[in-house]
């Protein structure tokens, strides 16, 4: 029994020496973060220790990369949840700190937007304003102005493009 323990410890140690760099490269190529890939590589070999009794020299390499692949999926899943949570917080929770500079910038941008809006054709201005300031969707605007949905979409696209270009020039 002692002999098998020593053999499995040696197998893990040899596997670490032989495969830690390829595993790190595999992880790094998929997440593009050196330190995170390094942490995940360490996790691979820590998990490998949990399976010492089952390890065989002929299957250890595929076992290591299977663990790495599973850890990668877990990492992506956690990252996605973290992004969703962060997005939810930004969307739903009001910020408690609003500095004067931010309010001034927002006011200036709104002024530039309204100035540009006045340069648009009457129809395009109506469509843009209904979407932007009245929060109406395209079918509602089309019905109210008796236009086709495609026409409303084109007016929106061109109106947004004009506003963006003007603001970009001013900034």
VENRALIN-V114965 format. One record per residue. N is the residue number from 1. RES is the residue in one small letter. PSI is psi as a letter, one per 20 degrees, with the letter a starting at -180 (* if undefined). Layout:
n & res & psi
N & RES & PSI
N & RES & PSI
This chain:
n & res & psi
1 & x & g
2 & x & h
3 & x & h
4 & x & h
5 & x & g
6 & x & g
7 & x & g
8 & x & h
9 & x & g
10 & x & h
11 & x & g
12 & x & g
13 & x & g
14 & x & h
15 & x & g
16 & x & g
17 & x & h
18 & x & h
19 & x & i
20 & x & g
21 & x & g
22 & x & h
23 & x & g
24 & x & g
25 & x & g
26 & x & g
27 & x & g
28 & x & h
29 & x & h
30 & x & h
31 & x & i
32 & x & l
33 & x & o
34 & x & g
35 & x & g
36 & x & g
37 & x & h
38 & x & g
39 & x & g
40 & x & h
41 & x & g
42 & x & h
43 & x & h
44 & x & g
45 & x & h
46 & x & g
47 & x & h
48 & x & h
49 & x & h
50 & x & h
51 & x & j
52 & x & g
53 & x & h
54 & x & i
55 & x & q
56 & x & q
57 & x & h
58 & x & i
59 & x & i
60 & x & h
61 & x & g
62 & x & h
63 & x & g
64 & x & g
65 & x & h
66 & x & g
67 & x & g
68 & x & g
69 & x & g
70 & x & g
71 & x & h
72 & x & g
73 & x & g
74 & x & g
75 & x & g
76 & x & g
77 & x & g
78 & x & g
79 & x & g
80 & x & g
81 & x & h
82 & x & g
83 & x & g
84 & x & g
85 & x & g
86 & x & g
87 & x & g
88 & x & g
89 & x & g
90 & x & h
91 & x & h
92 & x & h
93 & x & p
94 & x & q
95 & x & q
96 & x & i
97 & x & o
98 & x & o
99 & x & r
100 & x & h
101 & x & g
102 & x & g
103 & x & h
104 & x & g
105 & x & g
106 & x & g
107 & x & g
108 & x & g
109 & x & g
110 & x & h
111 & x & g
112 & x & h
113 & x & g
114 & x & h
115 & x & g
116 & x & h
117 & x & h
118 & x & i
119 & x & i
120 & x & r
121 & x & r
122 & x & g
123 & x & g
124 & x & h
125 & x & g
126 & x & g
127 & x & g
128 & x & g
129 & x & h
130 & x & g
131 & x & g
132 & x & g
133 & x & h
134 & x & i
135 & x & l
136 & x & q
137 & x & r
138 & x & g
139 & x & h
140 & x & g
141 & x & g
142 & x & g
143 & x & g
144 & x & h
145 & x & j
146 & x & l
147 & x & r
148 & x & q
149 & x & g
150 & x & g
151 & x & g
152 & x & g
153 & x & g
154 & x & g
155 & x & g
156 & x & g
157 & x & g
158 & x & h
159 & x & g
160 & x & g
161 & x & g
162 & x & g
163 & x & g
164 & x & g
165 & x & g
166 & x & g
167 & x & h
168 & x & h
169 & x & h
170 & x & h
171 & x & *
